[in-house]
Amino acid sequence: MLVSTRTLALAATAAVALTLAPAASAVEGPAPDPRNRKAMRDMATAIAVTAKYVDERQALKDGYVPHGEACMNNPFGAGAMGYHYVKQANWGSTDPAKPTALLYSTEKDRHGRRTLQTVEWMATDRDQDLKTTDDRPSMFGLPFDGPMPGHWAGMPKHYDLHMWAYKHNPAGRFHNWNTALTCPKKTPAAGGTAHSHGH
């Protein structure tokens, strides 16, 4: 499927804005040092590469598979996440061009499609011990969050890093939870339990 010229133009504009971003005064929460040229280039790369996934059909076509609960509320405070679409081939990646997951909105647009909000990288905690952090990865000059328990069956203890590239997050572009979001209220169901994100 071809990506529209408008989508690519928007992605290019966003990438340029990232590289020209002033020192973190405009950003709350975790943020790369704007003087770190590699971090700025890597952020621009991540946005340029994921622009086509604004259309979730392209994500599915490229091997991103929905996983876990439809929506995750922060069990420790404010904020939420949307739908996780995971590409297992990119598990453990610290390549800005190969994110492990894409997170989509809980709401659908007028065409019945979800909106891309977040790009995420995930990596297994080597010793599966939540008390040790000697193998914590980093990207964009920032440490990954974790380690934390898996969020769905078969998911190992892991580290992750979110970049809210397509949805404003008042807590900061790299904060794990978006404090402007909440999950839709669920209708009561027998045996339902919430997954903790462990941050």
N, CA and C atoms as a LAMMPS dump frame, in Angstrom:
ITEM: TIMESTEP
0
ITEM: NUMBER OF ATOMS
597
ITEM: BOX BOUNDS ff ff ff
-5.0000000000000000e+02 5.0000000000000000e+02
-5.0000000000000000e+02 5.0000000000000000e+02
-5.0000000000000000e+02 5.0000000000000000e+02
ITEM: ATOMS id mol type element x y z
1 1 1 N 0.831 -1.191 0
2 1 2 C 0 0 0
3 1 3 C 0.866 1.241 0
4 2 1 N 0.576 2.215 -0.831
5 2 2 C 1.351 3.432 -0.886
6 2 3 C 0.925 4.378 0.225
7 3 1 N 1.914 5.062 0.806
8 3 2 C 1.628 6.045 1.837
9 3 3 C 1.387 7.372 1.156
10 4 1 N 0.396 8.106 1.639
11 4 2 C 0.051 9.359 0.99
12 4 3 C 1.17 10.375 1.138
13 5 1 N 1.241 11.297 0.177
14 5 2 C 2.225 12.365 0.213
15 5 3 C 2.03 13.218 1.454
16 6 1 N 0.765 13.404 1.83
17 6 2 C 0.469 14.223 3.009
18 6 3 C 1.031 13.577 4.272
19 7 1 N 0.882 12.255 4.396
20 7 2 C 1.399 11.546 5.571
21 7 3 C 2.905 11.688 5.662
22 8 1 N 3.596 11.501 4.522
23 8 2 C 5.047 11.617 4.523
24 8 3 C 5.488 13.039 4.818
25 9 1 N 4.735 14.004 4.311
26 9 2 C 5.068 15.402 4.577
27 9 3 C 4.934 15.72 6.058
28 10 1 N 3.871 15.195 6.673
29 10 2 C 3.678 15.415 8.109
30 10 3 C 4.813 14.786 8.908
31 11 1 N 5.21 13.592 8.512
32 11 2 C 6.304 12.909 9.212
33 11 3 C 7.604 13.694 9.062
34 12 1 N 7.859 14.204 7.864
35 12 2 C 9.079 14.969 7.634
36 12 3 C 9.079 16.242 8.469
37 13 1 N 7.92 16.895 8.541
38 13 2 C 7.804 18.105 9.356
39 13 3 C 8.082 17.804 10.817
40 14 1 N 7.509 16.689 11.299
41 14 2 C 7.721 16.299 12.695
42 14 3 C 9.188 15.991 12.947
43 15 1 N 9.828 15.324 11.997
44 15 2 C 11.239 14.972 12.165
45 15 3 C 12.104 16.225 12.245
46 16 1 N 11.812 17.203 11.377
47 16 2 C 12.563 18.456 11.406
48 16 3 C 12.332 19.179 12.726
49 17 1 N 11.082 19.167 13.193
50 17 2 C 10.767 19.822 14.465
51 17 3 C 11.549 19.192 15.604
52 18 1 N 11.721 17.88 15.558
53 18 2 C 12.492 17.194 16.607
54 18 3 C 13.929 17.663 16.611
55 19 1 N 14.535 17.745 15.437
56 19 2 C 15.945 18.095 15.381
57 19 3 C 16.175 19.554 15.734
58 20 1 N 15.137 20.376 15.588
59 20 2 C 15.273 21.798 15.895
60 20 3 C 14.698 22.156 17.26
61 21 1 N 14.254 21.144 18.01
62 21 2 C 13.599 21.404 19.29
63 21 3 C 14.534 22.155 20.232
64 22 1 N 14.009 23.194 20.918
65 22 2 C 14.835 23.917 21.873
66 22 3 C 15.124 23.059 23.093
67 23 1 N 16.032 23.5 23.935
68 23 2 C 16.347 22.768 25.156
69 23 3 C 15.079 22.519 25.925
70 24 1 N 15.094 21.459 26.718
71 24 2 C 13.907 20.792 27.239
72 24 3 C 12.89 21.667 27.942
73 25 1 N 12.969 22.992 27.828
74 25 2 C 12.008 23.853 28.511
75 25 3 C 10.587 23.578 28.057
76 26 1 N 10.42 23.126 26.813
77 26 2 C 9.076 22.878 26.282
78 26 3 C 8.617 21.447 26.546
79 27 1 N 9.463 20.667 27.2
80 27 2 C 9.149 19.263 27.412
81 27 3 C 9.165 18.937 28.893
82 28 1 N 8.115 18.31 29.372
83 28 2 C 8.088 17.83 30.747
84 28 3 C 8.455 16.357 30.74
85 29 1 N 9.129 15.908 31.776
86 29 2 C 9.471 14.505 31.864
87 29 3 C 10.721 14.167 31.073
88 30 1 N 10.96 12.872 30.853
89 30 2 C 12.197 12.433 30.203
90 30 3 C 12.318 12.979 28.787
91 31 1 N 13.508 13.42 28.439
92 31 2 C 13.755 13.915 27.081
93 31 3 C 15.247 13.837 26.793
94 32 1 N 15.613 13.504 25.558
95 32 2 C 17.031 13.488 25.196
96 32 3 C 17.616 14.898 25.249
97 33 1 N 18.911 14.972 25.426
98 33 2 C 19.617 16.243 25.368
99 33 3 C 19.58 16.73 23.921
100 34 1 N 19.002 17.904 23.651
101 34 2 C 18.896 18.378 22.267
102 34 3 C 20.25 18.628 21.618
103 35 1 N 21.325 18.671 22.419
104 35 2 C 22.669 18.835 21.851
105 35 3 C 23.252 17.499 21.398
106 36 1 N 22.558 16.411 21.741
107 36 2 C 23.01 15.075 21.347
108 36 3 C 22.566 14.816 19.91
109 37 1 N 23.479 15.027 18.962
110 37 2 C 23.122 14.953 17.544
111 37 3 C 22.636 13.56 17.145
112 38 1 N 23.284 12.53 17.691
113 38 2 C 22.865 11.164 17.356
114 38 3 C 21.446 10.909 17.843
115 39 1 N 21.13 11.349 19.054
116 39 2 C 19.78 11.166 19.58
117 39 3 C 18.757 11.87 18.702
118 40 1 N 19.068 13.085 18.251
119 40 2 C 18.144 13.837 17.404
120 40 3 C 17.969 13.139 16.044
121 41 1 N 19.076 12.648 15.488
122 41 2 C 18.984 11.928 14.2
123 41 3 C 18.17 10.644 14.362
124 42 1 N 18.413 9.923 15.461
125 42 2 C 17.698 8.663 15.683
126 42 3 C 16.203 8.894 15.876
127 43 1 N 15.834 9.969 16.569
128 43 2 C 14.414 10.287 16.734
129 43 3 C 13.774 10.588 15.387
130 44 1 N 14.479 11.361 14.569
131 44 2 C 13.96 11.694 13.237
132 44 3 C 13.811 10.429 12.389
133 45 1 N 14.778 9.513 12.503
134 45 2 C 14.705 8.243 11.77
135 45 3 C 13.487 7.442 12.2
136 46 1 N 13.271 7.342 13.513
137 46 2 C 12.143 6.568 14.031
138 46 3 C 10.818 7.093 13.493
139 47 1 N 10.684 8.4 13.432
140 47 2 C 9.437 8.981 12.923
141 47 3 C 9.308 8.77 11.418
142 48 1 N 10.4 8.969 10.691
143 48 2 C 10.342 8.788 9.234
144 48 3 C 9.972 7.354 8.869
145 49 1 N 10.519 6.39 9.607
146 49 2 C 10.282 4.974 9.3
147 49 3 C 8.866 4.542 9.677
148 50 1 N 8.335 5.094 10.759
149 50 2 C 7.019 4.649 11.232
150 50 3 C 5.859 5.463 10.674
151 51 1 N 6.141 6.466 9.87
152 51 2 C 5.064 7.31 9.334
153 51 3 C 4.005 6.497 8.597
154 52 1 N 4.437 5.45 7.878
155 52 2 C 3.479 4.651 7.106
156 52 3 C 2.504 3.898 8.006
157 53 1 N 2.87 3.716 9.279
158 53 2 C 2.006 2.963 10.187
159 53 3 C 0.891 3.819 10.783
160 54 1 N 0.804 5.066 10.329
161 54 2 C -0.379 5.869 10.673
162 54 3 C -1.624 5.094 10.254
163 55 1 N -1.491 4.338 9.17
164 55 2 C -2.557 3.43 8.728
165 55 3 C -2.285 2.06 9.347
166 56 1 N -3.113 1.631 10.299
167 56 2 C -2.85 0.38 11.015
168 56 3 C -2.842 -0.834 10.089
169 57 1 N -3.477 -0.734 8.93
170 57 2 C -3.458 -1.854 7.988
171 57 3 C -2.038 -2.142 7.519
172 58 1 N -1.223 -1.084 7.401
173 58 2 C 0.166 -1.266 6.987
174 58 3 C 0.97 -1.957 8.088
175 59 1 N 0.647 -1.644 9.347
176 59 2 C 1.324 -2.295 10.473
177 59 3 C 1.045 -3.792 10.458
178 60 1 N -0.209 -4.145 10.255
179 60 2 C -0.582 -5.56 10.195
180 60 3 C 0.108 -6.252 9.029
181 61 1 N 0.157 -5.578 7.908
182 61 2 C 0.79 -6.137 6.705
183 61 3 C 2.278 -6.396 6.942
184 62 1 N 2.923 -5.53 7.743
185 62 2 C 4.364 -5.63 7.983
186 62 3 C 4.703 -6.491 9.207
187 63 1 N 3.707 -7.187 9.758
188 63 2 C 4.005 -8.148 10.822
189 63 3 C 3.805 -7.687 12.232
190 64 1 N 3.164 -6.542 12.438
191 64 2 C 2.838 -6.087 13.795
192 64 3 C 1.498 -6.712 14.195
193 65 1 N 1.523 -7.494 15.262
194 65 2 C 0.358 -8.285 15.673
195 65 3 C -0.19 -7.779 17.004
196 66 1 N -1.521 -7.563 17.119
197 66 2 C -2.091 -7.117 18.398
198 66 3 C -1.793 -8.108 19.516
199 67 1 N -1.407 -7.575 20.698
200 67 2 C -1.081 -8.394 21.857
201 67 3 C -1.691 -7.779 23.114
202 68 1 N -1.996 -8.638 24.088
203 68 2 C -2.4 -8.174 25.408
204 68 3 C -3.768 -7.532 25.436
205 69 1 N -4.003 -6.795 26.528
206 69 2 C -5.287 -6.126 26.694
207 69 3 C -5.436 -5.001 25.68
208 70 1 N -6.676 -4.684 25.366
209 70 2 C -6.931 -3.617 24.417
210 70 3 C -6.399 -2.281 24.914
211 71 1 N -6.469 -2.052 26.214
212 71 2 C -6.032 -0.785 26.784
213 71 3 C -5.478 -1.056 28.175
214 72 1 N -4.398 -0.38 28.517
215 72 2 C -3.765 -0.559 29.822
216 72 3 C -3.796 0.746 30.595
217 73 1 N -4.468 0.761 31.759
218 73 2 C -4.418 1.903 32.667
219 73 3 C -3.201 1.777 33.563
220 74 1 N -2.618 2.899 33.936
221 74 2 C -1.493 2.912 34.858
222 74 3 C -1.978 2.489 36.248
223 75 1 N -1.52 1.346 36.769
224 75 2 C -1.987 0.911 38.082
225 75 3 C -1.365 1.706 39.226
226 76 1 N -0.375 2.565 38.903
227 76 2 C 0.341 3.298 39.942
228 76 3 C 0.025 4.794 39.949
229 77 1 N -0.847 5.245 39.055
230 77 2 C -1.137 6.675 38.995
231 77 3 C -1.909 7.017 37.738
232 78 1 N -1.729 8.255 37.269
233 78 2 C -2.48 8.736 36.114
234 78 3 C -1.88 8.203 34.818
235 79 1 N -2.758 8.079 33.821
236 79 2 C -2.293 7.745 32.491
237 79 3 C -2.711 6.378 32.016
238 80 1 N -2.532 6.168 30.711
239 80 2 C -2.918 4.909 30.077
240 80 3 C -2.107 4.721 28.809
241 81 1 N -2.281 3.538 28.224
242 81 2 C -1.711 3.217 26.913
243 81 3 C -2.825 2.62 26.063
244 82 1 N -2.557 2.513 24.773
245 82 2 C -3.556 1.946 23.887
246 82 3 C -3.238 0.511 23.502
247 83 1 N -3.656 0.127 22.314
248 83 2 C -3.449 -1.226 21.794
249 83 3 C -1.977 -1.443 21.421
250 84 1 N -1.387 -2.551 21.879
251 84 2 C -0.015 -2.916 21.504
252 84 3 C -0.04 -3.822 20.27
253 85 1 N 0.646 -3.407 19.225
254 85 2 C 0.863 -4.249 18.052
255 85 3 C 2.36 -4.569 18.037
256 86 1 N 2.724 -5.836 18.201
257 86 2 C 4.121 -6.236 18.387
258 86 3 C 4.653 -6.976 17.17
259 87 1 N 5.883 -6.634 16.768
260 87 2 C 6.584 -7.369 15.719
261 87 3 C 7.684 -8.18 16.384
262 88 1 N 7.473 -9.474 16.511
263 88 2 C 8.38 -10.326 17.271
264 88 3 C 9.794 -10.315 16.69
265 89 1 N 9.913 -10.148 15.38
266 89 2 C 11.239 -10.114 14.745
267 89 3 C 12.066 -8.928 15.236
268 90 1 N 11.409 -7.9 15.768
269 90 2 C 12.117 -6.706 16.259
270 90 3 C 12.294 -6.73 17.778
271 91 1 N 11.964 -7.853 18.416
272 91 2 C 12.136 -7.943 19.868
273 91 3 C 13.624 -7.799 20.2
274 92 1 N 13.937 -6.949 21.184
275 92 2 C 15.321 -6.726 21.589
276 92 3 C 16.024 -5.644 20.791
277 93 1 N 15.342 -5.054 19.816
278 93 2 C 15.95 -4.037 18.96
279 93 3 C 16.232 -2.742 19.728
280 94 1 N 17.4 -2.158 19.458
281 94 2 C 17.68 -0.79 19.873
282 94 3 C 18.003 0.039 18.622
283 95 1 N 17.408 -0.38 17.523
284 95 2 C 17.548 0.304 16.237
285 95 3 C 16.338 1.222 16.072
286 96 1 N 16.558 2.531 15.9
287 96 2 C 15.416 3.433 15.766
288 96 3 C 14.513 3.098 14.586
289 97 1 N 15.055 2.378 13.597
290 97 2 C 14.269 2.002 12.419
291 97 3 C 13.513 0.694 12.607
292 98 1 N 13.694 0.029 13.785
293 98 2 C 13.036 -1.262 14.013
294 98 3 C 12.376 -1.324 15.386
295 99 1 N 11.325 -0.533 15.589
296 99 2 C 10.625 -0.59 16.88
297 99 3 C 9.966 -1.953 17.087
298 100 1 N 9.909 -2.377 18.338
299 100 2 C 9.279 -3.652 18.671
300 100 3 C 7.762 -3.566 18.578
301 101 1 N 7.217 -2.428 18.989
302 101 2 C 5.757 -2.304 19.072
303 101 3 C 5.283 -0.94 18.604
304 102 1 N 4.045 -0.925 18.155
305 102 2 C 3.321 0.293 17.824
306 102 3 C 2.069 0.306 18.697
307 103 1 N 1.752 1.45 19.28
308 103 2 C 0.561 1.535 20.132
309 103 3 C -0.483 2.404 19.451
310 104 1 N -1.696 1.845 19.352
311 104 2 C -2.794 2.525 18.677
312 104 3 C -3.877 2.947 19.662
313 105 1 N -4.677 3.905 19.234
314 105 2 C -5.752 4.454 20.07
315 105 3 C -6.831 3.418 20.352
316 106 1 N -7.548 3.635 21.435
317 106 2 C -8.696 2.78 21.737
318 106 3 C -9.884 3.172 20.859
319 107 1 N -9.936 4.436 20.452
320 107 2 C -11.027 4.903 19.598
321 107 3 C -10.687 4.673 18.125
322 108 1 N -11.733 4.588 17.309
323 108 2 C -11.537 4.444 15.867
324 108 3 C -12.016 5.712 15.159
325 109 1 N -11.402 5.985 13.996
326 109 2 C -11.827 7.153 13.232
327 109 3 C -13.086 6.831 12.425
328 110 1 N -13.496 7.753 11.584
329 110 2 C -14.75 7.572 10.838
330 110 3 C -14.665 6.437 9.831
331 111 1 N -13.437 5.972 9.552
332 111 2 C -13.262 4.838 8.644
333 111 3 C -13.132 3.521 9.403
334 112 1 N -13.281 3.571 10.737
335 112 2 C -13.174 2.363 11.546
336 112 3 C -11.744 1.94 11.82
337 113 1 N -10.797 2.878 11.702
338 113 2 C -9.386 2.562 11.924
339 113 3 C -8.874 3.253 13.191
340 114 1 N -7.907 2.604 13.81
341 114 2 C -7.287 3.166 15.002
342 114 3 C -6.167 4.124 14.614
343 115 1 N -5.839 5.037 15.532
344 115 2 C -4.833 6.063 15.281
345 115 3 C -3.519 5.7 15.965
346 116 1 N -2.413 5.79 15.237
347 116 2 C -1.096 5.525 15.803
348 116 3 C -0.741 6.61 16.813
349 117 1 N -0.271 6.18 18.001
350 117 2 C 0.071 7.134 19.046
351 117 3 C 1.528 7.032 19.502
352 118 1 N 2.026 5.804 19.6
353 118 2 C 3.314 5.581 20.25
354 118 3 C 4.156 4.565 19.504
355 119 1 N 5.466 4.749 19.581
356 119 2 C 6.429 3.783 19.079
357 119 3 C 7.184 3.258 20.305
358 120 1 N 7.429 1.933 20.353
359 120 2 C 8.022 1.354 21.559
360 120 3 C 9.077 0.301 21.202
361 121 1 N 10.141 0.287 22
362 121 2 C 11.189 -0.727 21.888
363 121 3 C 11.17 -1.576 23.158
364 122 1 N 11.33 -2.895 23.02
365 122 2 C 11.299 -3.816 24.157
366 122 3 C 12.489 -4.764 24.081
367 123 1 N 13.021 -5.128 25.255
368 123 2 C 14.143 -6.062 25.318
369 123 3 C 14.024 -6.917 26.571
370 124 1 N 14.351 -8.191 26.446
371 124 2 C 14.255 -9.132 27.565
372 124 3 C 15.27 -8.807 28.654
373 125 1 N 14.84 -8.889 29.91
374 125 2 C 15.746 -8.795 31.053
375 125 3 C 16.527 -10.103 31.121
376 126 1 N 17.837 -10.032 30.95
377 126 2 C 18.658 -11.224 30.763
378 126 3 C 18.496 -12.257 31.882
379 127 1 N 18.565 -11.832 33.155
380 127 2 C 18.511 -12.803 34.245
381 127 3 C 17.107 -12.981 34.825
382 128 1 N 16.122 -12.266 34.262
383 128 2 C 14.726 -12.379 34.702
384 128 3 C 14.575 -12.094 36.204
385 129 1 N 15.445 -11.237 36.707
386 129 2 C 15.419 -10.824 38.116
387 129 3 C 15.104 -9.335 38.154
388 130 1 N 13.936 -8.98 38.692
389 130 2 C 13.502 -7.587 38.696
390 130 3 C 14.381 -6.695 39.56
391 131 1 N 15.228 -7.283 40.379
392 131 2 C 16.059 -6.496 41.298
393 131 3 C 17.399 -6.094 40.681
394 132 1 N 17.752 -6.664 39.527
395 132 2 C 19.029 -6.321 38.897
396 132 3 C 18.794 -5.553 37.595
397 133 1 N 19.717 -4.631 37.293
398 133 2 C 19.525 -3.76 36.117
399 133 3 C 20.812 -3.602 35.306
400 134 1 N 21.748 -4.545 35.449
401 134 2 C 23.048 -4.388 34.803
402 134 3 C 22.988 -4.468 33.28
403 135 1 N 21.875 -4.979 32.747
404 135 2 C 21.754 -5.102 31.287
405 135 3 C 20.727 -4.125 30.709
406 136 1 N 20.447 -3.047 31.433
407 136 2 C 19.44 -2.078 30.966
408 136 3 C 19.891 -1.43 29.658
409 137 1 N 19.091 -1.525 28.585
410 137 2 C 19.46 -0.865 27.317
411 137 3 C 19.198 0.644 27.392
412 138 1 N 19.656 1.346 26.387
413 138 2 C 19.355 2.776 26.257
414 138 3 C 19.245 3.129 24.777
415 139 1 N 18.469 4.165 24.523
416 139 2 C 18.333 4.727 23.174
417 139 3 C 18.09 6.226 23.317
418 140 1 N 18.469 6.989 22.322
419 140 2 C 18.255 8.439 22.331
420 140 3 C 18.91 9.089 23.554
421 141 1 N 19.916 8.404 24.119
422 141 2 C 20.557 8.921 25.322
423 141 3 C 19.737 8.724 26.578
424 142 1 N 18.684 7.89 26.512
425 142 2 C 17.801 7.65 27.658
426 142 3 C 17.802 6.173 28.03
427 143 1 N 17.766 5.86 29.331
428 143 2 C 17.665 4.457 29.741
429 143 3 C 16.262 3.919 29.512
430 144 1 N 16.152 2.637 29.197
431 144 2 C 14.851 1.984 29.121
432 144 3 C 14.241 1.912 30.518
433 145 1 N 12.917 1.835 30.599
434 145 2 C 12.211 1.608 31.861
435 145 3 C 12.261 0.123 32.199
436 146 1 N 12.161 -0.191 33.485
437 146 2 C 12.135 -1.587 33.909
438 146 3 C 13.363 -1.948 34.718
439 147 1 N 13.575 -3.27 34.878
440 147 2 C 12.78 -4.367 34.305
441 147 3 C 11.412 -4.477 34.963
442 148 1 N 10.508 -5.134 34.258
443 148 2 C 9.12 -5.262 34.7
444 148 3 C 8.572 -6.61 34.249
445 149 1 N 7.491 -7.07 34.885
446 149 2 C 6.863 -8.335 34.46
447 149 3 C 6.281 -8.2 33.057
448 150 1 N 6.057 -9.341 32.408
449 150 2 C 5.384 -9.338 31.118
450 150 3 C 3.943 -8.889 31.251
451 151 1 N 3.383 -8.399 30.172
452 151 2 C 2.017 -7.869 30.184
453 151 3 C 0.98 -8.845 29.656
454 152 1 N 1.445 -9.939 29.044
455 152 2 C 0.515 -10.947 28.534
456 152 3 C 1.193 -12.309 28.597
457 153 1 N 0.431 -13.345 28.42
458 153 2 C 0.943 -14.717 28.55
459 153 3 C 2.15 -14.936 27.653
460 154 1 N 3.23 -15.459 28.237
461 154 2 C 4.428 -15.772 27.474
462 154 3 C 5.408 -14.629 27.328
463 155 1 N 5.036 -13.432 27.755
464 155 2 C 5.94 -12.28 27.641
465 155 3 C 6.903 -12.294 28.83
466 156 1 N 8.216 -12.229 28.569
467 156 2 C 9.183 -12.298 29.67
468 156 3 C 9.293 -10.984 30.443
469 157 1 N 9.966 -11.037 31.581
470 157 2 C 10.353 -9.802 32.267
471 157 3 C 11.232 -9.036 31.291
472 158 1 N 11.036 -7.729 31.244
473 158 2 C 11.678 -6.984 30.162
474 158 3 C 11.879 -5.518 30.517
475 159 1 N 12.579 -4.835 29.63
476 159 2 C 12.729 -3.384 29.662
477 159 3 C 11.975 -2.821 28.452
478 160 1 N 11.55 -1.55 28.553
479 160 2 C 10.968 -0.923 27.364
480 160 3 C 11.165 0.583 27.368
481 161 1 N 11.009 1.162 26.198
482 161 2 C 11.119 2.611 26.033
483 161 3 C 10.05 3.058 25.048
484 162 1 N 9.229 4.024 25.473
485 162 2 C 8.158 4.564 24.632
486 162 3 C 8.575 5.913 24.051
487 163 1 N 8.151 6.163 22.831
488 163 2 C 8.272 7.496 22.257
489 163 3 C 6.903 7.899 21.716
490 164 1 N 6.281 8.871 22.389
491 164 2 C 4.949 9.332 21.97
492 164 3 C 5.129 10.283 20.783
493 165 1 N 5.389 9.69 19.642
494 165 2 C 5.709 10.457 18.436
495 165 3 C 4.466 10.992 17.734
496 166 1 N 3.322 10.36 17.975
497 166 2 C 2.111 10.708 17.216
498 166 3 C 0.957 11.157 18.101
499 167 1 N 1.218 11.3 19.391
500 167 2 C 0.188 11.747 20.33
501 167 3 C 0.883 12.538 21.431
502 168 1 N 0.417 13.772 21.685
503 168 2 C 1.042 14.584 22.731
504 168 3 C 0.874 13.921 24.097
505 169 1 N 1.951 13.879 24.855
506 169 2 C 1.908 13.357 26.218
507 169 3 C 2.34 14.466 27.173
508 170 1 N 1.436 14.965 28.008
509 170 2 C 1.792 16.057 28.931
510 170 3 C 2.936 15.691 29.871
511 171 1 N 3.14 14.396 30.114
512 171 2 C 4.199 13.957 31.02
513 171 3 C 5.556 13.892 30.333
514 172 1 N 5.582 14.077 29.015
515 172 2 C 6.836 14.037 28.271
516 172 3 C 6.793 13.006 27.164
517 173 1 N 7.492 13.289 26.075
518 173 2 C 7.468 12.432 24.891
519 173 3 C 7.911 11.004 25.197
520 174 1 N 8.805 10.833 26.196
521 174 2 C 9.334 9.505 26.491
522 174 3 C 8.815 8.928 27.811
523 175 1 N 7.791 9.547 28.38
524 175 2 C 7.194 8.974 29.588
525 175 3 C 6.386 7.743 29.187
526 176 1 N 6.462 6.691 30.006
527 176 2 C 5.802 5.436 29.614
528 176 3 C 4.288 5.552 29.525
529 177 1 N 3.666 6.289 30.462
530 177 2 C 2.205 6.448 30.455
531 177 3 C 1.838 7.834 29.935
532 178 1 N 0.776 7.916 29.13
533 178 2 C 0.278 9.212 28.671
534 178 3 C -0.782 9.685 29.653
535 179 1 N -0.448 10.738 30.388
536 179 2 C -1.331 11.205 31.461
537 179 3 C -2.603 11.873 30.948
538 180 1 N -2.701 12.094 29.639
539 180 2 C -3.925 12.663 29.071
540 180 3 C -4.918 11.577 28.666
541 181 1 N -4.511 10.305 28.791
542 181 2 C -5.36 9.205 28.335
543 181 3 C -5.914 8.392 29.497
544 182 1 N -7.099 7.851 29.304
545 182 2 C -7.673 6.862 30.215
546 182 3 C -8.317 5.778 29.363
547 183 1 N -8.331 4.574 29.873
548 183 2 C -8.965 3.486 29.136
549 183 3 C -10.478 3.583 29.253
550 184 1 N -11.189 3.145 28.236
551 184 2 C -12.656 3.108 28.334
552 184 3 C -13.072 2.194 29.474
553 185 1 N -14.155 2.557 30.131
554 185 2 C -14.663 1.703 31.206
555 185 3 C -15.142 0.387 30.617
556 186 1 N -14.776 -0.696 31.29
557 186 2 C -15.163 -2.02 30.814
558 186 3 C -16.476 -2.444 31.437
559 187 1 N -17.207 -3.224 30.68
560 187 2 C -18.387 -3.844 31.265
561 187 3 C -17.909 -5.011 32.108
562 188 1 N -18.512 -5.245 33.277
563 188 2 C -18.048 -6.323 34.156
564 188 3 C -18.027 -7.663 33.43
565 189 1 N -16.903 -8.386 33.627
566 189 2 C -16.758 -9.706 33.008
567 189 3 C -16.126 -10.653 34.014
568 190 1 N -16.583 -11.867 34.027
569 190 2 C -16.072 -12.839 34.982
570 190 3 C -14.614 -13.158 34.701
571 191 1 N -13.805 -13.143 35.768
572 191 2 C -12.413 -13.571 35.646
573 191 3 C -11.485 -12.565 35.016
574 192 1 N -11.932 -11.329 34.764
575 192 2 C -11.063 -10.345 34.139
576 192 3 C -10.094 -9.749 35.137
577 193 1 N -8.835 -9.627 34.759
578 193 2 C -7.83 -9.007 35.614
579 193 3 C -7.017 -8.021 34.798
580 194 1 N -6.509 -6.969 35.458
581 194 2 C -5.73 -5.968 34.779
582 194 3 C -4.268 -6.359 34.749
583 195 1 N -3.581 -6.01 33.668
584 195 2 C -2.154 -6.263 33.563
585 195 3 C -1.403 -5.053 34.079
586 196 1 N -0.438 -5.277 34.933
587 196 2 C 0.407 -4.195 35.428
588 196 3 C 1.542 -3.946 34.463
589 197 1 N 1.878 -2.667 34.258
590 197 2 C 3.014 -2.349 33.401
591 197 3 C 4.295 -2.249 34.202
592 198 1 N 4.18 -2.223 35.515
593 198 2 C 5.366 -2.333 36.348
594 198 3 C 6.233 -1.107 36.433
595 199 1 N 5.744 0.089 36.031
596 199 2 C 6.576 1.273 36.149
597 199 3 C 6.209 2.014 37.421
